[in-house]
């Protein structure tokens, strides 16, 4: 038996280490470790609760606004503040744009290269690629001349020796099975997605002031003025038309590129519909309300839990049943590490006891990660797009059922294929299609409100601290692109007394708990075949299918400044 180490896992946000036991060509056990300390909760203590969302966004450097929305909801819950309809719509649009942008970028730029051999695209016949493209999509750019031009661009990159993002791929790996023509198709759309995403995210610039880290959130609503009598009015008919055009363009991109590409690639990797399942337990907080933002009956994505793959029933979500264990995390709890704590009384007491040198193995019998281990009623859960589609399907959501059933029919498969590595990819694409259609309706609602003079966007009730109770507790949730996100706040004497955030990747990538139960990442890697231990492409496929997001924009180096990016086996 050999111990494999992949550190850091690349093409993610943040720093993640995977250690796994390899025996007989398959993984028999696995441990994921978050190798970077966050500590935002400690920074927030003692601050004004109204500014918590500004700091909370810094939990991540990419998916920033998801923490802003969860944070303002936590404070609004604590102070019992309802937000105006326009604020809800604008929050939905900002969050929906984040989800769409994130999903497309993840598929094409972070995950596709686990399935697409870029080098093979140079061997493709552009005429055949054009025929494939025209058979699966209505995309305008589908001629042989177009694909021949893409092929020349890639060849030029190769000839220059400046391979950039393509430099460290496992090209030629035996696990790549796409024909050259499909590889060329995917590479072309990789480049198209680069162009699309930089324009689409301008929605955040209009509604949020900037991206990343939008600046327009407020406890009680939004700072994006709609009243035409205000000199700083941001929401105007012209800008609503601009946003509408961007949303329609996104819908077309998803329909013409994203969905067809997923459906084109999946049949070549059908064995991956039986790999990477993991826990079989799914948690969704629900989100994107069409009415009161706190009413689950109005959510686009239903709230609920599915246990043990049983899609015949959906269990209710009770936030009081959430705990975090630090039995195998680099933290201490003041009352001992045996029992988990609810986030409302959670503690962030860092105490590192891990490897002292870059190549030293984790002591997985002790503490080995900066991530805590969240549990729901003592059970590990998977969160994310697959959880939303599974819960929504089980709950009978017409939109989700229609999308999932259409995909299953095209693949000639049953619902069981959802519980897999490829199932996560398919769920993310289907969700993007649902979101693109929904966003167009939200834009129309906003435009209608503006046209009819309904311009309220901020509720000033209890904005002033003198109106607050002496102490208060609040919980804010959001279905972020990667899944269920929760923020918990305790307010006392007009300041933040305690703050805890349980992020989606903590749910999925957390270590063992005190009972030794695996998290979603670790469970999903079991029995995964590995063809070449020195190039663990198969590990990347399943881990990337979750779209890991630990913390961003931090490099892992040693005292001499050397980076460690090569997977190792010992």
C-alpha positions as CSV (number, residue, x, y, z in Angstrom):
1,X,0.0,0.0,0.0
2,X,1.3,3.5,-0.9
3,X,0.4,6.8,0.5
4,X,-0.3,9.4,-2.2
5,X,0.0,13.2,-1.6
6,X,-1.4,15.9,-3.8
7,X,-0.4,19.3,-2.4
8,X,-1.6,21.8,-3.4
9,X,-4.6,20.7,-5.5
10,X,-4.5,23.2,-8.4
11,X,-7.3,24.9,-10.3
12,X,-9.3,25.7,-7.1
13,X,-9.7,28.8,-4.9
14,X,-7.5,28.4,-1.8
15,X,-5.1,25.6,-0.7
16,X,-6.1,22.0,-0.4
17,X,-4.1,18.9,0.3
18,X,-5.3,15.4,-0.4
19,X,-3.6,12.3,1.1
20,X,-4.9,8.9,0.0
21,X,-4.0,5.2,0.3
22,X,-3.5,3.4,-3.0
23,X,-3.8,-0.4,-3.1
24,X,-4.4,-2.6,-6.1
25,X,-4.8,0.4,-8.4
26,X,-7.6,1.9,-6.3
27,X,-7.9,4.4,-3.5
28,X,-8.8,2.6,-0.2
29,X,-8.9,5.6,2.0
30,X,-8.5,9.4,1.8
31,X,-8.0,12.5,3.9
32,X,-8.5,16.1,2.8
33,X,-6.8,18.9,4.6
34,X,-7.3,22.6,4.3
35,X,-3.8,24.0,4.7
36,X,-4.6,27.7,5.3
37,X,-6.0,29.4,8.3
38,X,-8.9,31.9,7.8
39,X,-9.6,33.7,11.0
40,X,-12.1,36.2,9.8
41,X,-14.4,35.4,12.8
42,X,-11.7,36.7,15.1
43,X,-11.3,39.9,13.1
44,X,-15.0,40.6,13.3
45,X,-15.3,40.5,17.1
46,X,-16.0,44.0,18.6
47,X,-17.0,45.6,15.3
48,X,-20.2,47.3,14.3
49,X,-22.7,44.6,13.1
50,X,-23.7,46.8,10.2
51,X,-20.3,46.6,8.7
52,X,-19.9,42.8,9.2
53,X,-20.7,42.1,5.6
54,X,-17.8,44.2,4.4
55,X,-15.3,42.1,6.3
56,X,-17.1,38.8,5.8
57,X,-16.6,39.2,2.0
58,X,-12.9,38.8,2.6
59,X,-13.4,35.2,3.6
60,X,-12.9,34.6,-0.1
61,X,-11.2,36.5,-2.9
62,X,-13.5,35.2,-5.7
63,X,-17.0,34.2,-4.4
64,X,-17.1,37.3,-2.2
65,X,-20.7,38.6,-2.4
66,X,-22.1,35.3,-1.1
67,X,-20.7,36.1,2.3
68,X,-22.1,39.7,2.1
69,X,-25.6,38.4,1.5
70,X,-25.4,35.8,4.3
71,X,-23.9,38.4,6.6
72,X,-26.6,41.0,6.1
73,X,-29.3,38.4,6.5
74,X,-27.7,37.3,9.8
75,X,-27.9,40.9,11.2
76,X,-31.3,41.4,9.8
77,X,-32.5,38.2,11.5
78,X,-31.0,39.3,14.8
79,X,-32.6,42.8,14.6
80,X,-35.9,41.6,13.0
81,X,-35.6,43.7,9.8
82,X,-37.6,43.1,6.6
83,X,-36.1,44.3,3.3
84,X,-38.1,45.9,0.5
85,X,-39.0,43.9,-2.6
86,X,-36.5,45.8,-4.8
87,X,-33.7,44.9,-2.4
88,X,-34.6,41.2,-2.6
89,X,-34.7,41.3,-6.4
90,X,-31.4,43.1,-6.7
91,X,-29.8,40.6,-4.2
92,X,-31.2,37.8,-6.3
93,X,-29.7,39.3,-9.5
94,X,-26.3,39.9,-7.9
95,X,-26.3,36.4,-6.4
96,X,-27.7,34.8,-9.6
97,X,-25.0,36.5,-11.7
98,X,-22.4,35.2,-9.3
99,X,-23.8,31.6,-9.6
100,X,-23.9,31.7,-13.4
101,X,-20.5,33.2,-13.8
102,X,-19.0,30.8,-11.3
103,X,-20.5,27.7,-12.8
104,X,-19.3,28.6,-16.4
105,X,-15.8,29.5,-15.2
106,X,-15.6,26.4,-13.1
107,X,-16.7,24.0,-16.0
108,X,-14.5,25.5,-18.7
109,X,-11.5,26.9,-16.9
110,X,-11.1,24.8,-13.7
111,X,-12.6,21.4,-14.5
112,X,-12.8,20.8,-18.2
113,X,-9.1,20.1,-18.5
114,X,-9.6,17.0,-16.3
115,X,-11.5,15.5,-19.2
116,X,-10.2,17.4,-22.3
117,X,-6.8,16.7,-23.7
118,X,-5.6,20.0,-25.2
119,X,-2.7,18.4,-27.0
120,X,-5.1,16.0,-28.7
121,X,-7.0,18.9,-30.2
122,X,-4.1,19.6,-32.5
123,X,-4.7,16.3,-34.2
124,X,-8.4,17.0,-34.9
125,X,-10.1,17.4,-38.3
126,X,-11.8,20.8,-38.1
127,X,-14.5,19.7,-40.6
128,X,-15.5,16.8,-38.3
129,X,-15.5,19.1,-35.3
130,X,-17.8,21.5,-37.2
131,X,-20.2,18.6,-38.0
132,X,-20.3,17.6,-34.3
133,X,-20.9,21.2,-33.2
134,X,-23.7,21.7,-35.6
135,X,-25.4,18.5,-34.6
136,X,-25.6,19.4,-30.9
137,X,-26.0,23.2,-30.9
138,X,-27.3,26.3,-32.6
139,X,-24.1,28.2,-31.8
140,X,-23.2,30.7,-34.6
141,X,-19.5,29.9,-34.4
142,X,-19.4,26.4,-35.7
143,X,-17.8,26.4,-39.1
144,X,-14.8,24.4,-40.1
145,X,-13.0,27.7,-40.7
146,X,-13.7,28.8,-37.2
147,X,-12.3,25.5,-35.6
148,X,-9.3,25.6,-38.0
149,X,-8.5,29.1,-36.6
150,X,-8.8,27.8,-33.0
151,X,-6.4,25.0,-33.9
152,X,-3.9,27.4,-35.3
153,X,-4.1,29.6,-32.1
154,X,-3.4,26.6,-29.9
155,X,-0.6,25.5,-32.2
156,X,0.9,29.0,-31.9
157,X,0.8,28.7,-28.1
158,X,2.6,25.4,-28.3
159,X,5.2,26.6,-30.7
160,X,5.9,29.7,-28.6
161,X,6.8,27.6,-25.6
162,X,4.6,29.9,-23.4
163,X,2.0,27.3,-22.4
164,X,0.7,29.2,-19.5
165,X,-2.4,27.4,-18.1
166,X,-1.7,24.5,-20.4
167,X,1.8,23.9,-19.1
168,X,1.3,21.4,-16.4
169,X,-1.6,19.3,-17.7
170,X,-1.4,15.5,-17.8
171,X,-1.7,15.5,-21.6
172,X,-1.6,12.0,-23.1
173,X,-2.8,10.4,-19.8
174,X,-4.6,7.1,-20.5
175,X,-7.7,8.3,-18.7
176,X,-8.4,10.9,-21.5
177,X,-10.8,9.2,-24.0
178,X,-12.3,12.0,-26.0
179,X,-11.7,11.9,-29.8
180,X,-9.5,14.8,-31.0
181,X,-12.5,16.5,-32.6
182,X,-14.4,16.8,-29.4
183,X,-11.3,18.0,-27.6
184,X,-11.0,20.7,-30.2
185,X,-14.6,21.6,-29.7
186,X,-14.1,22.0,-25.9
187,X,-10.9,24.0,-26.3
188,X,-12.7,26.4,-28.6
189,X,-15.4,26.9,-26.1
190,X,-12.9,27.3,-23.3
191,X,-11.7,30.4,-25.2
192,X,-15.3,31.6,-25.9
193,X,-16.1,31.3,-22.2
194,X,-13.1,33.5,-21.4
195,X,-14.6,36.3,-23.5
196,X,-18.2,35.8,-22.3
197,X,-17.4,35.9,-18.6
198,X,-15.6,39.2,-18.6
199,X,-18.6,40.9,-20.1
200,X,-21.3,39.1,-18.1
201,X,-19.9,40.0,-14.7
202,X,-20.4,43.7,-15.5
203,X,-23.8,43.1,-13.8
204,X,-21.9,43.3,-10.5
205,X,-20.4,46.5,-11.5
206,X,-23.8,48.0,-12.2
207,X,-25.7,46.6,-9.2
208,X,-22.8,46.3,-6.8
209,X,-20.3,49.0,-7.7
210,X,-17.5,46.5,-8.5
211,X,-16.4,42.9,-8.7
212,X,-15.1,41.2,-6.7
213,X,-16.3,42.6,-3.3
214,X,-19.5,44.5,-4.3
215,X,-20.0,47.6,-2.2
216,X,-23.8,48.2,-2.3
217,X,-25.2,45.9,0.4
218,X,-26.8,47.4,3.5
219,X,-28.4,45.9,6.5
220,X,-32.0,46.5,5.7
221,X,-31.7,46.6,1.9
222,X,-29.3,47.9,-0.7
223,X,-27.5,51.1,-1.5
224,X,-28.3,50.9,-5.2
225,X,-30.6,53.9,-5.6
226,X,-33.7,53.6,-7.9
227,X,-35.5,56.9,-7.2
228,X,-35.0,59.0,-10.3
229,X,-35.2,62.1,-8.1
230,X,-32.0,61.1,-6.4
231,X,-28.8,62.4,-8.1
232,X,-27.0,59.2,-7.5
233,X,-29.7,56.9,-8.9
234,X,-28.1,53.7,-10.3
235,X,-31.1,51.8,-11.5
236,X,-32.3,53.5,-14.6
237,X,-34.3,52.2,-17.6
238,X,-31.1,52.2,-19.7
239,X,-29.2,50.2,-17.1
240,X,-32.1,47.7,-16.8
241,X,-32.0,47.2,-20.5
242,X,-28.2,46.7,-20.3
243,X,-28.6,44.1,-17.6
244,X,-31.4,42.4,-19.6
245,X,-29.1,42.1,-22.6
246,X,-26.4,40.6,-20.5
247,X,-28.8,38.0,-19.0
248,X,-30.2,37.1,-22.4
249,X,-26.6,36.6,-23.7
250,X,-25.9,34.4,-20.7
251,X,-29.0,32.3,-21.4
252,X,-27.9,31.9,-25.0
253,X,-24.4,30.9,-23.9
254,X,-25.6,28.3,-21.6
255,X,-28.0,26.9,-24.2
256,X,-25.6,27.0,-27.1
257,X,-22.3,26.1,-25.4
258,X,-22.5,24.9,-21.8
259,X,-25.4,22.4,-21.9
260,X,-24.4,20.9,-25.3
261,X,-20.7,20.6,-24.3
262,X,-21.6,18.7,-21.1
263,X,-23.9,16.4,-23.1
264,X,-21.2,15.9,-25.7
265,X,-18.5,15.0,-23.2
266,X,-20.5,12.8,-20.8
267,X,-21.2,9.8,-23.0
268,X,-17.5,9.2,-23.4
269,X,-17.0,8.9,-19.7
270,X,-20.1,6.9,-18.6
271,X,-18.0,4.9,-16.1
272,X,-17.8,8.2,-14.1
273,X,-21.5,8.1,-13.6
274,X,-20.7,5.2,-11.2
275,X,-17.8,6.9,-9.4
276,X,-17.3,9.6,-6.8
277,X,-20.7,9.3,-5.1
278,X,-19.5,9.8,-1.5
279,X,-22.1,10.2,1.3
280,X,-25.5,10.1,-0.4
281,X,-26.7,12.7,2.2
282,X,-27.7,16.1,0.8
283,X,-28.4,19.4,2.5
284,X,-29.9,22.5,0.9
285,X,-30.9,25.6,2.8
286,X,-33.0,26.8,-0.1
287,X,-32.9,30.3,-1.6
288,X,-33.9,32.8,-4.3
289,X,-37.3,33.9,-3.1
290,X,-40.1,35.2,-5.2
291,X,-41.7,36.8,-2.2
292,X,-40.7,37.1,1.4
293,X,-37.0,36.2,1.5
294,X,-37.6,34.2,4.7
295,X,-40.5,32.1,3.3
296,X,-39.2,28.7,2.0
297,X,-42.4,28.2,0.1
298,X,-41.3,31.0,-2.3
299,X,-37.8,29.6,-2.9
300,X,-36.5,28.7,-6.4
301,X,-34.4,26.0,-4.9
302,X,-36.4,24.2,-2.2
303,X,-35.1,23.8,1.3
304,X,-34.6,20.3,2.6
305,X,-32.5,17.2,3.2
306,X,-32.3,13.9,1.4
307,X,-30.7,11.1,3.3
308,X,-29.2,7.9,1.9
309,X,-30.1,8.7,-1.7
310,X,-33.8,8.3,-0.8
311,X,-35.5,10.8,-3.2
312,X,-38.9,9.6,-2.2
313,X,-39.0,12.0,0.7
314,X,-37.5,15.4,1.7
315,X,-36.7,16.0,5.4
316,X,-37.1,19.5,6.9
317,X,-34.0,21.5,7.8
318,X,-33.6,22.5,11.4
319,X,-30.6,24.8,11.8
320,X,-30.4,24.0,15.5
321,X,-29.1,20.5,14.6
322,X,-25.9,21.9,12.9
323,X,-22.6,21.4,14.8
324,X,-18.9,21.7,14.1
325,X,-16.4,19.2,15.4
326,X,-12.7,20.0,15.9
327,X,-11.6,16.5,16.9
328,X,-9.3,16.4,13.8
329,X,-9.0,20.1,13.2
330,X,-6.2,22.5,14.3
331,X,-8.5,24.2,16.9
332,X,-9.3,23.8,20.6
333,X,-12.7,24.1,22.2
334,X,-12.8,25.5,25.7
335,X,-15.1,22.6,26.8
336,X,-13.0,19.9,25.2
337,X,-12.9,18.6,21.6
338,X,-15.0,15.5,22.0
339,X,-18.4,17.2,21.4
340,X,-19.2,19.6,18.5
341,X,-20.6,23.1,19.0
342,X,-23.5,24.8,17.4
343,X,-22.2,27.8,15.3
344,X,-24.2,30.2,17.4
345,X,-21.8,29.4,20.3
346,X,-18.9,28.3,18.1
347,X,-15.3,29.1,18.9
348,X,-12.3,29.9,16.8
349,X,-9.3,29.0,18.9
350,X,-6.5,28.1,16.5
351,X,-3.8,25.7,17.7
352,X,-1.6,24.3,14.9
353,X,0.0,20.9,15.5
354,X,0.6,19.7,11.9
355,X,3.6,19.0,9.8
356,X,6.7,21.1,10.3
357,X,8.1,20.4,6.8
358,X,6.5,20.5,3.4
359,X,7.0,16.8,2.6
360,X,6.0,15.5,6.0
361,X,2.8,13.3,6.1
362,X,-0.3,14.4,8.0
363,X,-0.9,12.5,11.2
364,X,-4.5,11.6,10.4
365,X,-5.0,9.9,13.7
366,X,-4.7,13.3,15.3
367,X,-5.5,16.8,14.0
368,X,-4.7,17.4,10.4
369,X,-6.8,20.3,8.9
370,X,-7.7,24.0,9.3
371,X,-11.2,23.1,8.4
372,X,-13.7,22.1,11.0
373,X,-16.1,19.1,10.5
374,X,-19.7,20.3,10.2
375,X,-22.5,17.8,10.9
376,X,-26.3,17.9,10.7
377,X,-27.8,15.8,13.5
378,X,-24.5,14.1,13.8
379,X,-24.4,13.2,10.1
380,X,-21.9,14.4,7.4
381,X,-23.7,16.0,4.4
382,X,-22.9,17.0,0.8
383,X,-23.9,20.5,-0.3
384,X,-23.7,22.2,-3.6
385,X,-25.4,22.1,-7.0
386,X,-26.0,18.4,-6.9
387,X,-27.6,18.8,-3.4
388,X,-29.9,21.5,-4.8
389,X,-30.9,19.4,-7.8
390,X,-31.4,16.2,-5.7
391,X,-33.5,18.0,-3.0
392,X,-35.4,20.0,-5.6
393,X,-36.1,16.8,-7.6
394,X,-37.3,15.0,-4.5
395,X,-39.4,18.0,-3.5
396,X,-41.2,18.0,-6.8
397,X,-40.0,21.3,-8.1
398,X,-41.5,21.5,-11.6
399,X,-38.5,23.5,-13.0
400,X,-35.9,21.2,-11.5
401,X,-37.8,18.0,-12.4
402,X,-38.2,19.1,-16.0
403,X,-34.5,19.9,-16.4
404,X,-33.3,16.7,-14.7
405,X,-35.7,14.4,-16.6
406,X,-34.8,16.0,-19.9
407,X,-31.1,15.4,-19.2
408,X,-31.7,11.8,-18.0
409,X,-33.7,11.1,-21.1
410,X,-30.9,12.4,-23.4
411,X,-28.4,10.2,-21.5
412,X,-30.8,7.3,-21.5
413,X,-30.2,6.9,-17.8
414,X,-32.1,6.8,-14.5
415,X,-31.8,9.2,-11.5
416,X,-29.1,7.0,-9.9
417,X,-26.5,8.5,-12.2
418,X,-26.9,11.8,-10.4
419,X,-25.0,10.4,-7.4
420,X,-21.6,10.6,-9.0
421,X,-18.7,12.8,-10.2
422,X,-20.4,13.4,-13.5
423,X,-23.7,14.0,-11.7
424,X,-22.2,17.0,-10.0
425,X,-21.1,18.4,-13.4
426,X,-24.5,17.8,-14.9
427,X,-26.3,19.3,-11.9
428,X,-24.2,22.5,-12.2
429,X,-25.0,22.9,-15.9
430,X,-28.8,22.3,-15.4
431,X,-28.8,24.8,-12.5
432,X,-27.2,27.4,-14.8
433,X,-29.9,26.9,-17.3
434,X,-32.6,27.3,-14.6
435,X,-30.9,30.4,-13.2
436,X,-30.4,32.1,-16.5
437,X,-34.2,31.8,-17.2
438,X,-35.1,33.0,-13.8
439,X,-32.9,36.1,-13.9
440,X,-34.7,37.4,-16.9
441,X,-37.9,37.5,-14.9
442,X,-36.2,39.3,-12.0
443,X,-35.0,42.0,-14.4
444,X,-38.5,42.4,-15.7
445,X,-39.8,42.8,-12.2
446,X,-37.3,45.4,-11.4
447,X,-38.1,47.3,-14.6
448,X,-41.8,47.1,-13.8
449,X,-41.3,48.4,-10.3
450,X,-39.3,51.4,-11.6
451,X,-41.8,52.2,-14.3
452,X,-44.6,52.2,-11.7
453,X,-42.8,54.3,-9.1
454,X,-42.1,51.5,-6.7
455,X,-38.6,52.6,-5.8
456,X,-38.1,51.7,-2.1
457,X,-34.9,49.8,-1.7
458,X,-33.9,50.3,2.0
459,X,-35.7,49.9,5.3
460,X,-34.3,52.3,7.9
461,X,-36.1,50.6,10.8
462,X,-33.6,49.8,13.5
463,X,-30.7,51.2,11.5
464,X,-29.6,53.3,14.5
465,X,-28.0,51.2,17.3
466,X,-30.1,53.0,20.0
467,X,-33.1,51.0,18.7
468,X,-31.4,47.6,19.1
469,X,-31.9,45.2,22.0
470,X,-29.1,44.8,24.6
471,X,-28.3,41.4,23.1
472,X,-29.5,39.5,20.0
473,X,-28.6,36.4,18.0
474,X,-29.0,36.0,14.2
475,X,-28.6,33.4,11.5
476,X,-28.1,34.2,7.8
477,X,-28.1,31.7,5.0
478,X,-27.4,31.6,1.3
479,X,-27.3,28.9,-1.4
480,X,-23.9,30.0,-2.8
481,X,-22.6,28.4,-6.0
482,X,-20.8,25.7,-4.0
483,X,-23.7,25.1,-1.6
484,X,-25.2,25.8,1.8
485,X,-23.6,28.8,3.4
486,X,-24.4,29.9,7.0
487,X,-23.4,32.9,9.1
488,X,-24.2,33.2,12.8
489,X,-23.8,36.4,14.8
490,X,-24.2,37.4,18.4
491,X,-24.7,41.1,19.1
492,X,-24.2,42.6,22.6
493,X,-23.9,46.3,23.6
494,X,-24.1,47.3,19.9
495,X,-21.0,45.3,18.9
496,X,-20.3,41.8,17.6
497,X,-19.7,39.5,20.5
498,X,-19.3,36.3,18.4
499,X,-19.3,35.5,14.7
500,X,-19.1,32.1,12.9
501,X,-19.3,31.1,9.3
502,X,-19.8,27.6,8.0
503,X,-19.0,27.6,4.3
504,X,-19.9,25.0,1.7
505,X,-16.4,23.7,1.3
506,X,-16.2,23.2,5.1
507,X,-19.2,20.9,4.7
508,X,-17.7,19.0,1.8
509,X,-14.0,19.1,2.6
510,X,-14.0,18.9,6.4
511,X,-12.0,16.2,8.2
512,X,-13.1,13.2,10.2
513,X,-15.3,14.1,13.3
514,X,-15.0,12.7,16.8
515,X,-16.8,9.5,15.7
516,X,-14.4,9.0,12.7
517,X,-17.1,9.8,10.1
518,X,-15.7,10.9,6.8
519,X,-16.6,14.1,5.0
520,X,-17.9,14.3,1.4
521,X,-14.5,14.6,-0.3
522,X,-13.0,11.7,1.6
523,X,-15.9,9.5,1.0
524,X,-16.2,10.3,-2.7
525,X,-12.6,9.2,-3.4
526,X,-13.0,5.6,-2.1
527,X,-12.6,2.9,-4.8
528,X,-11.5,5.5,-7.4
529,X,-9.1,3.8,-9.9
530,X,-5.7,5.5,-10.4
531,X,-4.0,4.6,-13.7
532,X,-0.8,6.5,-13.1
533,X,0.1,7.4,-9.4
534,X,2.5,10.1,-10.6
535,X,-0.3,11.8,-12.5
536,X,-3.4,11.4,-10.3
537,X,-5.9,12.8,-12.8
538,X,-8.7,10.6,-11.4
539,X,-8.4,12.3,-8.0
540,X,-8.6,15.7,-9.6
541,X,-11.7,14.7,-11.5
542,X,-13.8,13.9,-8.4
543,X,-12.4,16.7,-6.1
544,X,-12.8,19.3,-8.8
545,X,-16.4,18.2,-9.3
546,X,-17.2,19.8,-6.0
547,X,-15.5,23.1,-7.1
548,X,-13.4,23.5,-4.0
549,X,-13.2,27.0,-2.5
550,X,-11.0,27.2,0.6
551,X,-9.4,30.6,0.7
552,X,-8.1,32.6,-2.3
553,X,-5.1,34.5,-3.5
554,X,-2.6,32.9,-1.1
555,X,0.5,31.1,-2.2
556,X,2.1,28.2,-0.3
557,X,5.9,28.5,-0.2
558,X,8.7,27.5,2.1
559,X,11.3,29.7,3.7
560,X,13.4,29.7,0.5
561,X,10.4,30.8,-1.6
562,X,10.0,27.5,-3.4
563,X,6.5,26.4,-4.5
564,X,5.3,22.8,-4.2
565,X,2.8,21.9,-6.9
566,X,3.9,18.4,-8.0
567,X,1.9,15.4,-6.8
568,X,4.0,12.9,-4.9
569,X,3.8,9.3,-4.0
570,X,5.7,7.5,-1.3
